[in-house]
């Protein structure tokens, strides 16, 4: 079953000793449930420079998987205490990164929230730490 939802996204990115960068936006999207878990789909914000990028986030009992398609594409797997290789493609080139999730806190059903804390590395050297919080509410029409 697929339904329309409101998705609020807050992302924090920290590098070394610098102040964290914070990005927040709210968008409409869809939520579907199956035996495998929950899938959220939404368009990225053109205000943030991601016009034309669609994100699909699949959440199962023990991991989350994000796929972005469009001018910028990426595939990342978040699984607590596991390192997964991800690919990030931009108009300027492709970057292979390691993703190690410290926490995947899934409180999603038909609404709720998801918090993912992870480190991103290049050649096994951590280049940034991230916290992604996604809040999902019903879209009343």
N, C-alpha and C positions, 0 to 999 in steps of 0.2 A: 504494500500500500504506500503510495506517495502522497505527501501533503505539502502545502506551502507553509513556510516558516519564516520568522525573522531571525537573522543570525547576527550577533554582536561579537566582534573579534577584537581582542586586545593582544598585541604582541610586544614583547620587550626583547631587545637584543643588546648584549653587553660584550665589549671587547677590551681585554686587558684592564687597565685602571680608568677607562673613560666612563663618562656618564652614560647610562643606558639610553638607547634610542627607543621611543615608544610610538607605536602605530595603533590607531583605533579606527574602526569603521563599522557601520551597520548596513546590512544589505538583506534583500529578500532572497530566499533560496528554496530548495526542496529537501525534504527528509523522507527517506524510504527505509522500511524495516524488512528484514528477511531472516531466515534461520541463521545466516552467517553473521548478522549484526545490523548496524545502522550505517546508512550512507547519506552524507550531506553534499549537496551540489550548490555552488553559487558562483556568480561572476565577481571577479576582483574589481576594485575601485579604480575608475579612471582618474580620480583625484590624486591617487597615489602613484600614478604612472603605469598602471597595469591594465589599461583598457584592452579589451579583447581576450583577457586571460580567464579561463574557467577553471575552478578548483573543485575536485571531487575528493572528499575525505571519508574513508571507510573505517569504521571502528568495530572491532570484534572483542571478544572477551579478554584477550591478552595483548593486543597491539592496535595501532592506528596506522593507516597508510594514506598518504596525500599524493595526488596526481594533479599537476597543473598543465593545462594545454593552451596553446595560443602563441603569441609572439615570444613569450617566456614560458618555457616548459620545465617541469621538474618531476621527479619521482622520489619520494622519501618514505622510509618505513621507520616507525617509532615503536620500539619494543624495549621495555625496561631492562637495563643492564646488558643489552646486546648492541653491537655495532653493526650497522648496515651501510653499504655503499649506496650513495644516491647520485643522481645525475642532474645537473642544473644547466639548462641550455638557454642562452640569451642571444640576441642579434650579434653580440660581440664575440661569441665563442661558447664552448662547452667546458664545464667544470665538474670534476668528479670529487665528491665530498663524502666524508664519513659522518654518520649520524648515530650518536649514542644517547638514548633516552635515559634520563635519571628517574622520570616518573611519567606514567600515563594514567591520569585519574579520570576515569570514565563514569559520569553520572548522567549519561544520556539515555533517555527512553524515547517517548514521543516529544519531550522537552527536556531541559536540564542543561548541564554544562560538561565541558571536557577541558582538562588542563594537561598540557604536555610541556615538560621541562626537558631540554636536550642540549647537548653540545655538538657543535659542528667542527670537524677537523679536516685539514688538508695534509696529506702525507703523515697521518697520525699525530699532527700537532694541532691542538685545540686553537681555533681562530676566533670562535665566538660561542657565547652561551645564550640560550633562548628560553623564553617562557611564552607559551601560546595559550590563551584562554578563549574558549568559544562558548557563548551562551546562546541557547536556542529557545525561542518562545513561539507559541502558536500565533499564526497570523489571522486575526479576526477580520472577516470580510463583510 
